[in-house]
Each structure stands twice: as structure tokens, then as C-alpha cells.
Amino acid sequence: MTTIFTYIGVILCLAGGAGVLYQLAVLVEAHRFFRIRPRTPSGSSPVTVLMPLYGDEPGLAENLRAVLAQDWPEVQLVCGVQRTDDAAISVVREIQHELPSADLVIVVNGQRHGTNAKVSNLTNMLVAAKHAQLVLVDSDMRPRRDWLRAIVGELETAPGGIVTCLYAGRPVSRGIWSRLGAQAIDHGFFPAALLGWRLGKRGCFGATIALERATLERVGGFARIADELADDYALGAAVVAQGGALRLVPHLIDTGVNEPDFRRLWAHELRWGRTIRTLDPAGYAGSGVAFAVPWALLGAACLGFSAASCAVLACAILARLALVWRIDRGLSSGPTPVHLILLRDALSVAAWIGVHFGRTVAWRDHAFQVERDGRLVDLKGRDLKRD
């Protein structure tokens, strides 16, 4: 038994050492990202922003105002819902009354065009779009005033292509679960996406997707992604398959994170993880290398906290703290407390393991099974609130 624990401890410490190298690599990428400035657009073509809605989520009114307050000459904001009793309608009506000069449209249409409800919503909304340049943004995103300027500046360099940007987590409640959810984005997803982009694993992110209407039509419109769970990734892949360029804008948009309890946070993280695993099984399995501190800690415990194992653990902790605090500084937020960093890492390991046990995801109070090709199968009659 002692020999078995020794072997396990050595393997875990090696995993922790690999995790240290990973932390240092993403630290370099994060430092580089925060030093890049977005391109300045040469023109000022009008833009239509498409924002599908679902309910009166926290901060929705502020998110709508932020889009309409962009430092850009002409912006049309098209919102869409699929139910006549959707609470988001009243929020949009209030903004229309508050800002009568704003070009704000609400489309209410319950027609379904596939399994993905968001894509169905976008399909229905598209008929109201007036401009050739389209920007898709999720309803929980709150852009800064220079967001469209950065997006259009990059899109000008990729005619016939598609551009996207990453996002940072913004807790919309004071609870610990929302904060841990934001940390998963800032300290987990964001640096991993940066390194993946550097290594050639590139895709669109739902936070922002911009392309010309002609480009969308050339790839078959939203019908092309009507049954995809990772609709953002699929849209980017479709454009690239047609010869278009895919560009990442050096700009971050804030996303509201509202996790009222552990159960909701866990469901979201399983959905994110299973989406990524479906798209890139090998890459997702390899992403476990990111958990330097948990692996090093378990390895040290198996080896009786020997000097060598403690050295690996110390390096893992220092590398993790350096990465997290560099990202916090780049996001202009205060340094994350050490105990929350360690708690977040433990939860991430648990989610990474849990993702491998099942293919069901929770999305908008509905249950879906993710097929191996990334398509969704609606599990009708299943109540997620009891799962």
C-alpha cells in the first residue's frame, strides 16, 4: 500500500509541476493581452446589435443602456423574446420610454427553428436588423463605451470574416457563489482561452460575435447552427470553413454572474464543461493540467509532505497566486483572497471530474442531452428544478 501511495504521489507531483509550467505560460499570455490596444476604425458604418433575451435577469436594464450609450455614431439595438409574457419585454419598454431617440426594437416571436432556443430567437430577430454590420451579444453582457469601436476596428481588417472577444466575470450579487462563478471565468476560462488561441485552438465566444450580414448569409444563416449547443463556436467554424478570417479583439466585455446557490453554479459549470468536452475531448482532458495546486497538494499528502513534494507545492501556490493577481490587476479589480483562490481551484477539479459522468446539460430551465457531434436533443418532460 505504501508503494502504491508513493507512485500516486509521484504522478500527482509531476502533474503539479506541469501545472506550474502552465500557470507561467498563461501568465505570459495574460501580460501580453493586457498590453495590446484595440485597432482604431477608419470608418463609422452603422451597426445593428442583436441581443436575445430571456426573462428580467439581474442588471438587464443597465446592460441595455450600456449598448445604447456606445461611443459610435449610429447603433440599432434589436432585442428578442419568444414568449408574450416574458418579463424582459417590460424592461425594454421602460428603456424605450426613457430613451425615445434610441433605435431600440423588441421582437416577440415564438417560432422555433431548431433545438437551440437562442438561435431560434436570433433567426426571428434578424428580420428587424437594418444594417449590414451585425454584432451578436448575450443579454448578461455589459460593454464599456469603447466596445463597438474596438469591434468594428477589428472587423475592418477581416472583410468576409468574423471577430470575437473574451469576457470578464462581474458578480451581480454579494454571495460567495456568484463570486466563485466570476472567478471561474477570470482565473480559469480567460487565461485558458488566451493560451488556446496562441496554440491555434481558436473559436468564437458568445460574449461578442461580429460579422457582416453577407457573411452570415454565405454560410447559410442561423439555420446552420440551429441545433448546436456551442452555437458561437459553430458559427465561427462555419465562417472559417468558407475561407473567412477569425480574429480576437484585444478587449474585454463584462458578463454578469448571478449564482444564487451552489446547485445553480454547479449546473452552469457542468454545462460549460460538457460543451467544451464535446468540442475538444482531448483538449478538455488535457486541461486538467491547469490545477497545479490541487494536484501538488494531493501529491505531497501521498508522499508524507516530503521536502521535494513540498517544494513542488510551494512553486504551484506561488505560480497560481502570480497569475491570479496579474489578471486581477489587468481587470482593475482588487486582489482575490488566497482562501477563495484555493476554494475555487478545489471546485474546478470537482467540476472537471464531474463533467466526465454524463452528457446532460441544464439550460434555461430545460434539459438537453449533448450528442457526440455537439448537437442538442431536448429531453422533454424532464423538470430540471427536480434533477
C-alpha positions in Angstrom: 0.0 0.0 0.0 2.9 2.4 0.8 4.4 1.7 -2.6 1.1 2.4 -4.3 0.8 5.8 -2.5 4.3 6.6 -3.4 3.6 6.0 -7.1 0.4 8.0 -6.9 2.2 10.8 -5.1 5.0 11.0 -7.7 2.4 11.1 -10.5 0.4 13.8 -8.8 3.5 15.9 -8.1 4.6 15.6 -11.7 1.1 16.8 -12.7 1.5 19.7 -10.2 4.9 20.5 -11.8 3.3 20.5 -15.3 0.6 22.8 -13.8 3.3 25.2 -12.7 4.6 25.5 -16.3 1.0 26.0 -17.4 0.5 28.8 -14.9 3.6 30.6 -16.1 2.7 30.2 -19.8 -0.7 31.7 -19.3 0.8 34.4 -17.1 2.9 35.5 -20.1 -0.2 35.4 -22.4 -2.3 37.4 -20.0 0.5 40.0 -19.6 0.8 40.3 -23.3 -3.0 40.6 -23.8 -3.4 43.5 -21.3 -0.6 45.5 -23.1 -2.3 45.3 -26.5 -4.5 48.2 -27.6 -7.6 47.7 -30.0 -7.4 48.9 -33.6 -8.9 52.3 -34.3 -11.6 52.0 -37.0 -11.2 54.1 -40.2 -14.9 54.4 -40.9 -18.1 54.8 -38.9 -20.6 52.5 -40.6 -23.9 51.9 -38.7 -24.2 48.7 -36.6 -27.0 46.5 -35.6 -26.6 44.8 -32.2 -28.7 41.6 -31.7 -29.4 40.7 -28.1 -31.6 37.7 -27.4 -33.4 38.0 -24.1 -34.9 35.5 -21.6 -36.6 37.0 -18.5 -35.7 40.0 -16.4 -32.3 38.9 -15.3 -30.3 41.0 -12.9 -28.8 44.1 -14.4 -30.6 43.8 -17.7 -31.7 47.4 -17.9 -28.1 48.6 -17.2 -26.9 46.2 -19.9 -29.3 47.7 -22.5 -28.3 51.2 -21.6 -24.6 50.3 -21.9 -25.2 49.2 -25.5 -27.2 52.3 -26.4 -24.5 54.5 -24.8 -21.7 53.4 -27.1 -19.2 55.9 -28.5 -20.5 55.2 -32.0 -22.5 57.4 -34.4 -25.3 55.0 -35.3 -26.4 51.9 -33.3 -29.5 49.9 -33.6 -30.3 47.5 -30.8 -32.6 44.6 -31.6 -33.9 42.6 -28.7 -35.9 39.4 -29.0 -38.0 37.1 -26.8 -40.1 34.0 -27.6 -43.0 34.4 -25.2 -45.5 37.2 -25.0 -45.4 37.1 -21.2 -41.6 37.3 -21.0 -40.6 39.7 -18.2 -37.8 41.2 -20.4 -40.4 42.9 -22.6 -41.4 45.4 -19.8 -37.7 46.2 -19.2 -37.2 47.0 -22.9 -40.4 49.1 -22.9 -39.1 51.1 -20.0 -35.9 51.8 -21.8 -37.8 52.8 -24.9 -39.8 55.3 -22.8 -36.7 56.5 -21.0 -34.6 57.0 -24.3 -37.2 57.8 -27.0 -34.5 58.8 -29.5 -32.7 55.5 -29.2 -33.0 53.0 -32.1 -34.3 50.1 -29.8 -36.5 47.4 -31.2 -38.2 44.4 -29.5 -39.2 41.4 -31.5 -41.7 39.0 -29.9 -41.9 35.7 -31.9 -42.3 32.2 -30.6 -41.5 30.4 -33.8 -38.9 27.7 -33.3 -36.2 26.9 -36.0 -34.3 24.2 -34.2 -33.4 22.8 -30.8 -31.3 25.8 -29.8 -33.8 28.4 -28.4 -31.3 31.2 -28.5 -30.6 30.6 -32.2 -34.3 30.5 -32.9 -34.6 33.8 -31.2 -31.8 35.3 -33.3 -33.4 34.0 -36.5 -36.6 35.8 -35.6 -34.8 39.0 -34.7 -32.8 39.2 -37.9 -35.7 40.4 -39.9 -35.7 43.7 -37.9 -32.0 44.3 -38.4 -31.4 47.4 -40.6 -27.6 47.5 -41.0 -25.0 45.4 -42.8 -22.7 45.1 -39.8 -24.1 42.7 -37.2 -22.9 42.3 -33.6 -24.3 39.4 -31.5 -24.1 39.9 -27.7 -25.6 37.9 -24.8 -28.0 39.7 -22.5 -25.8 39.3 -19.4 -23.0 41.3 -21.0 -22.3 44.9 -20.1 -20.0 46.7 -22.5 -17.8 49.7 -21.9 -18.3 52.8 -24.1 -15.4 51.8 -26.5 -16.7 48.3 -27.1 -18.2 48.8 -30.6 -15.2 51.0 -31.6 -12.9 48.1 -30.8 -15.1 45.5 -32.5 -15.6 47.5 -35.7 -11.9 48.4 -35.8 -11.0 44.7 -35.9 -13.8 43.7 -38.3 -12.5 46.2 -40.8 -9.3 44.1 -41.1 -11.2 40.9 -41.7 -13.7 41.5 -44.6 -15.8 38.4 -45.1 -14.6 37.2 -41.7 -15.8 37.1 -38.1 -14.4 38.7 -34.9 -15.0 37.9 -31.3 -13.8 39.0 -27.8 -13.3 37.5 -24.4 -15.1 38.5 -21.3 -14.6 39.1 -17.6 -16.9 37.9 -14.7 -18.8 40.6 -12.8 -20.7 39.2 -9.7 -24.2 40.8 -9.6 -24.8 39.6 -6.1 -22.7 39.6 -2.9 -23.0 35.9 -2.3 -19.9 33.6 -2.4 -21.4 31.5 -5.2 -21.5 34.4 -7.7 -18.0 35.4 -6.8 -16.8 31.9 -7.3 -18.6 31.8 -10.7 -16.8 35.0 -11.7 -13.5 33.6 -10.6 -14.1 30.6 -12.9 -14.3 33.0 -15.8 -11.5 35.4 -14.8 -8.9 32.9 -13.5 -9.9 29.7 -15.4 -11.6 30.3 -18.7 -10.0 33.6 -19.7 -6.3 32.5 -19.4 -7.0 29.1 -20.8 -8.7 30.7 -23.8 -5.8 33.0 -24.3 -3.3 30.2 -24.3 -5.5 28.1 -26.5 -5.7 30.9 -29.0 -1.9 31.1 -29.0 -1.7 27.4 -29.7 -4.2 27.5 -32.6 -7.3 26.3 -30.7 -9.5 29.2 -31.8 -13.2 29.8 -31.8 -15.9 32.4 -31.3 -17.1 33.4 -27.8 -20.8 34.2 -27.2 -19.8 37.4 -25.3 -19.4 39.2 -28.7 -19.6 38.0 -32.3 -19.4 40.4 -35.2 -19.7 39.8 -38.9 -21.3 41.3 -42.0 -24.8 40.2 -42.9 -23.4 39.0 -46.3 -21.0 36.7 -44.4 -23.8 35.3 -42.3 -25.9 34.6 -45.5 -22.9 33.0 -47.2 -22.6 30.3 -44.5 -26.3 29.5 -44.5 -27.6 31.9 -41.9 -28.5 31.0 -38.4 -30.1 27.8 -39.7 -26.6 26.4 -40.0 -26.3 26.4 -36.2 -29.9 25.8 -35.2 -29.3 22.6 -33.3 -25.8 23.3 -31.9 -25.1 23.6 -28.2 -21.9 25.6 -28.9 -23.6 27.9 -31.4 -21.0 30.6 -31.1 -18.1 28.1 -31.8 -20.1 26.6 -34.7 -20.8 30.0 -36.3 -17.1 30.8 -36.2 -16.1 27.4 -37.6 -18.6 27.9 -40.5 -17.1 31.2 -41.5 -13.6 29.9 -41.3 -14.7 26.9 -43.4 -15.8 29.3 -46.1 -12.4 31.0 -46.1 -13.1 33.9 -43.7 -10.7 35.0 -41.1 -11.4 34.7 -37.4 -10.0 37.5 -35.2 -9.8 38.1 -31.5 -10.3 41.7 -30.3 -8.0 42.8 -27.5 -10.9 44.0 -25.5 -12.9 42.5 -22.6 -16.6 42.9 -22.0 -18.1 42.3 -18.6 -20.6 39.5 -18.0 -22.9 39.4 -15.0 -22.6 36.3 -12.9 -25.6 35.5 -10.8 -25.3 32.2 -8.9 -27.8 32.2 -6.0 -26.7 28.9 -4.7 -24.2 26.0 -5.2 -26.7 24.0 -7.2 -27.1 26.7 -9.9 -23.3 27.2 -10.0 -22.7 23.5 -10.4 -25.3 23.1 -13.2 -23.7 26.0 -15.1 -20.2 24.6 -14.7 -21.3 21.2 -15.9 -22.9 22.7 -19.0 -19.8 24.8 -19.8 -17.5 21.8 -19.2 -19.6 19.4 -21.3 -19.8 21.9 -24.1 -16.0 22.2 -24.2 -15.5 18.5 -23.8 -17.9 17.8 -26.8 -16.0 20.2 -29.0 -12.5 19.0 -28.0 -12.4 15.9 -25.8 -8.6 15.6 -25.8 -8.1 19.2 -25.1 -10.6 19.1 -22.2 -8.9 16.1 -20.7 -5.6 17.9 -21.0 -7.0 21.0 -19.3 -6.6 19.2 -16.0 -3.0 20.3 -16.1 -4.3 23.7 -15.0 -5.0 22.5 -11.5 -1.4 22.8 -10.2 -2.2 23.4 -6.6 -4.8 20.6 -6.0 -2.5 18.0 -7.7 0.6 19.2 -5.9 -1.3 19.2 -2.6 -2.6 15.7 -3.1 0.8 14.5 -4.2 2.5 16.0 -1.2 0.0 14.3 1.1 0.6 10.9 -0.5 4.4 11.4 -0.1 4.1 12.4 3.6 4.9 16.0 2.7 8.5 15.2 1.9 10.9 18.1 1.1 10.7 17.6 -2.6 6.9 17.4 -2.7 6.6 20.5 -0.5 8.9 22.3 -2.9 6.6 21.4 -5.8 3.5 22.6 -3.8 5.2 25.9 -2.9 6.0 26.5 -6.6 2.4 25.7 -7.5 1.0 28.1 -5.0 3.3 30.9 -6.0 2.7 30.5 -9.7 -1.1 30.4 -9.1 -1.1 33.5 -7.0 1.1 35.3 -9.5 -1.3 34.5 -12.4 -4.5 35.4 -10.4 -3.2 38.7 -9.1 -1.8 39.7 -12.6 -5.3 39.1 -14.0 -6.9 41.0 -11.2 -4.6 43.9 -11.9 -5.4 43.8 -15.6 -9.1 43.8 -14.8 -8.6 46.7 -12.3 -10.1 44.7 -9.5 -8.8 44.1 -6.0 -6.6 41.1 -5.4 -8.6 37.9 -4.8 -8.2 36.5 -1.2 -6.0 33.4 -1.0 -8.7 31.3 0.6 -11.1 32.0 -2.3 -8.4 31.1 -4.9 -7.9 27.7 -3.2 -11.6 27.1 -2.8 -12.2 27.9 -6.5 -9.4 25.5 -7.6 -10.9 22.7 -5.5 -14.3 23.3 -7.0 -12.8 23.4 -10.5 -11.2 20.0 -10.0 -14.5 18.6 -8.9 -16.3 20.0 -11.9 -13.6 18.8 -14.3 -14.1 15.2 -12.9 -17.9 15.5 -12.8 -18.2 16.6 -16.5 -17.0 13.1 -17.5 -20.0 11.4 -15.9 -22.9 12.1 -18.2 -23.9 14.2 -21.2 -26.9 16.0 -19.9 -26.9 19.8 -19.5 -29.2 22.3 -17.9 -30.1 25.4 -20.0 -32.8 27.9 -19.4 -34.7 25.5 -17.1 -34.7 22.8 -19.8 -32.8 19.5 -20.0 -30.8 18.5 -23.1 -28.5 15.7 -24.0 -25.4 16.6 -25.8 -24.7 14.3 -28.7 -21.1 13.4 -29.6 -21.3 15.7 -32.7 -22.3 18.7 -30.5 -26.0 18.7 -31.4 -28.7 19.0 -28.7 -31.5 16.5 -28.0 -34.4 18.0 -26.0 -35.3 15.7 -23.1 -38.9 16.6 -23.0 -40.9 16.1 -19.8 -37.9 16.4 -17.6 -38.0 19.0 -14.9 -34.6 20.4 -14.2 -35.7 22.0 -10.9 -36.1 18.5 -9.5 -33.0 17.0 -11.1 
